[in-house]
Structures are given as C-alpha cells and as structure tokens.
Amino acid sequence: MAEHRKYFEYLRQRSRFALFYRNYWLYPRLSKELHGHVLDVGCGVGDLLAFRPNTTGVDINPHTVAWCRSNGLDVHEMINDVLPFEDQLFQGAVLDNVLEHIADPRALLSEISRVLVSKGVLVVGVPGKRGYAADSDHKIFYEKALLVEVLGYAGFALRRMIPMPLPIPGLGRCLSQYCLYGVFVRSS
C-alpha cells in the first residue's frame, strides 16, 4: 500500500540527532526497565532492535519489515492485531509511539499480554500535546491518567512513569519530541 511506503520513507528520514538521542539517552534509560527477551511492537526501522540485543521486532508495515530484515534484524510482520508468537515467549515488550495511532487498542494489548510471561514488563511511550498534534494519523491523546486506565483494563499495573527527555512540567506543550513513558507490569 502506498501509505506504508510513504510512512517507511518518513521513518528513514530521521535526523542524526534523533538517532543520537535514542542511542545515548532514550534507549539506555528504557533498557534499564527491560530484561531478557523483549518484543518491540511497531518496531519501525529497527533502531531499538539494533541497539538492544535479544530484542525481536514486529510491525504491520511490510516495507519496514523488509528493511529491518535486510539489515540482519529479527523482525516479523503482524496482521490484524495478531502477534505471530507463542504464548508467554517474552519477558518484556515495548510500544514506543504506537498506542496513539490505534483507535481501539484492546485487541493489541490482549495479544501483548498473551505473549508476555507472568509479571512481564511493558514499556509504553506516547507523545506530549505538541507531538500528538503534529501527526494527523494520531487517534487518541494519552495523558497519564488515561494511559494508566487503558493499560489497567488490559491487565497491566503501573510501576513508574518516565517523562523524556526530561521531567519538566509543560515540556510536552512546547517540544514535539517529548514523550511520556509508562512502565507497566503484567498483573496476572
């Protein structure tokens, strides 16, 4: 589909500064929350997979999947909110700037719960107000309370929130790169 190709090209155009920020600030911080075999849901062009060993990716975009595979990364294509993995295969999962693109995340969150071990960790990153407004494909704006509520209904308990890049009140209104990361634990 043309929109998949367009989005793949958009992802590949990330700046060197953005990659530097991810590799030297964001991913080291998020990796402290993750242990064992981790699933990156909506892995895009595979930046987290290239950074963190023992991480598998999954994406709905066949162009990003092909790109990642051509770069030697372990990536699978996902169709209709069904993760192509066995039950309880992963100790952790990441949804980085994915949840806000989904009008009804219940099926995907249920699938993530299925593939996580009991007490597995799920790290969910969502954009602040400015980042949310910058993309017309965004469907739901998640403030902390809504994020905790939605993940709670899906069987995940909040461990901590991590504002990135810095915990400065109001930063999400003026910096489009600001994201709020919730670290959740599968409660059953």
PANUVO-214890 format. One record per residue (C-alpha): residue number from 1; x, y, z. Coordinates in pm, whole numbers, plus 32768, in hexadecimal, padded with zeros to 4 digits. Each point is the difference from the previous one (the first is absolute). Example, Ala and Ser with C-alpha at 12.3 -4.5 7.8 and 13.67 -1.06 7.14 Angstrom:
2
1|84CE|7E3E|830C
2|8089|8158|7FBE
end
This chain:
188
1|8000|8000|8000
2|8074|815D|7FAF
3|7FD4|8081|8164
4|80E4|7EEC|8085
5|8110|8066|7F0B
6|7FD2|816F|8056
7|8017|7FBC|8176
8|8135|7F28|7FD1
9|80AC|811C|7F45
10|7F98|80F3|8112
11|809D|7F21|810C
12|8145|7FDE|7F3E
13|8027|817A|7FF2
14|8042|8020|8176
15|8118|80EF|804E
16|8155|7F9E|8084
17|7FAA|80BF|813C
18|7EC6|7F2C|802E
19|80C9|7EC0|7FDF
20|8108|808A|80EE
21|7EF0|8057|80FD
22|7F6B|7EA4|7FE9
23|8149|7F45|8019
24|80A0|80CF|8113
25|7EDB|8080|80D1
26|7EB0|7F56|7FBF
27|805A|7E93|7FBE
28|80FB|7FE3|811F
29|7EF4|8084|80ED
30|7EED|7F1C|7F7C
31|80EA|7ED3|7FF8
32|802A|801B|817A
33|7E90|7F9E|8018
34|801D|7ED5|7F14
35|809D|7EAC|803B
36|8018|7EC1|7F37
37|7F5A|7FCE|7EB0
38|7F3D|8139|7F9D
39|7F00|8044|7EEE
40|7FFB|8156|7F56
41|7E9B|8028|7F7D
42|7FFA|80FA|7EE2
43|817A|7FF0|7FDC
44|800E|80E4|7ECF
45|815D|8007|7F69
46|8090|7F38|8122
47|80C5|8100|80C7
48|7FB4|7F57|8150
49|804A|7EA9|7F6B
50|8153|8077|7F88
51|8048|8098|8156
52|7F87|7EEE|80EA
53|806D|7E94|7FD7
54|7EF9|7EF1|8036
55|7EE9|80D9|7F74
56|7F0E|7F8B|7EF4
57|7F2F|80EF|7F32
58|7EA7|7FF4|7F68
59|7F55|80FD|7F1D
60|7ED1|801B|7F1E
61|80C7|80B0|7EF0
62|8099|7F0A|7F06
63|80FE|8108|7F90
64|808D|8031|815E
65|8004|7E87|8037
66|80C5|7FCC|7EBD
67|80EF|811D|8058
68|8045|7F72|815A
69|8036|7EA1|7F7A
70|80EF|8083|7EF6
71|80C8|8094|8121
72|8012|7EB2|80B5
73|7EF7|804D|8106
74|7F04|7F03|8084
75|7EB4|8094|7F8E
76|7EAD|7F68|7FB3
77|7ECD|8089|7F52
78|7EC4|8024|80CC
79|7EA7|7FE9|7F62
80|7EB8|806E|80A2
81|8081|8030|8164
82|8077|7E97|8013
83|8164|7FD2|8079
84|80A9|7EDA|7F4D
85|809A|7F70|813E
86|7FC0|7EF1|8102
87|7F5F|804B|8150
88|80E5|8085|8113
89|8132|8019|7F20
90|807F|8158|806D
91|806E|8095|814B
92|7FBA|8161|7F84
93|7F5D|80C9|7EEC
94|8015|8164|7F7D
95|7EF2|80D4|7F5C
96|80BE|813E|7FA7
97|7F24|8105|7F59
98|7F09|7EFA|7F86
99|7ED5|8005|80ED
100|7F8A|815B|7F95
101|7FD9|7F82|7E99
102|7EFD|7EFA|8066
103|7E91|805C|802F
104|7FB4|7ECA|80D0
105|813A|7F62|8096
106|7F52|7EE8|80BF
107|8053|7EE9|7F07
108|816E|8064|7FE6
109|802B|8023|8178
110|7F5D|7EAB|8030
111|80F8|7F6B|7F09
112|8124|80A3|80B2
113|7F83|7F72|8149
114|7FE7|7EA9|7F5D
115|816C|7FFD|7F8B
116|808D|808C|8146
117|805F|7F25|8125
118|7F4C|8037|814A
119|808A|8141|809A
120|8093|805E|7EAD
121|804D|8171|7FC8
122|7F5A|80DC|7EFB
123|8096|8156|7FB4
124|7F0B|80E8|7F4F
125|806E|814F|7F71
126|7F05|8107|7F8F
127|803D|8161|7F7E
128|7FB6|8141|80B9
129|7F01|80FB|7F7D
130|80E1|809D|7EFB
131|8079|7EB2|7F78
132|7E9E|7F7A|7FFC
133|7F85|812D|7F38
134|811C|7FDC|7F04
135|7F7C|7EBB|7F67
136|7EA9|7FEA|7F5D
137|8003|7E83|8029
138|7FEE|801C|817B
139|7EB1|7F88|8087
140|800C|8020|817D
141|80C0|80F3|80DA
142|807B|7F53|813C
143|803D|80C7|8137
144|8087|7F3C|8129
145|7EA7|7FB1|8094
146|7F72|7F76|7EBA
147|8139|7F36|7FB8
148|7FF1|7F60|815A
149|7E8A|7FBE|7FDA
150|801B|7F5D|7EA9
151|8127|7F26|8065
152|7F50|7FA7|8146
153|7ED1|7F7D|7F43
154|80F1|7F2B|7F34
155|8096|7F62|8139
156|8135|80D7|8031
157|8060|80B3|8141
158|80CC|8140|7FFD
159|8160|7FE4|808C
160|807D|815F|7FA8
161|7FE6|811F|7F08
162|8131|8088|7F4B
163|7FDD|8153|7F52
164|80FD|801E|7EE8
165|80E4|80AB|7FB6
166|7FDD|80B0|8150
167|7EFB|8016|8116
168|7FAC|816E|7FC7
169|7E91|8061|8033
170|7F63|8082|7EBE
171|8118|7F82|7F1F
172|7F07|7F33|7F36
173|7F4E|813E|7F94
174|8135|809D|7F66
175|80E3|7EE0|7F93
176|7F78|7F11|7EF8
177|8102|7EF6|805C
178|7F86|7FED|8169
179|7F68|7EB1|805F
180|7F72|7F69|8139
181|806F|7E99|803F
182|7F3B|7F1F|80E5
183|80A3|7EC8|808B
184|7EF2|7EFC|8043
185|8003|7E9E|8088
186|7F1A|7EED|7F89
187|7F34|7FC7|8139
188|7F9A|7E9A|7FC2
end
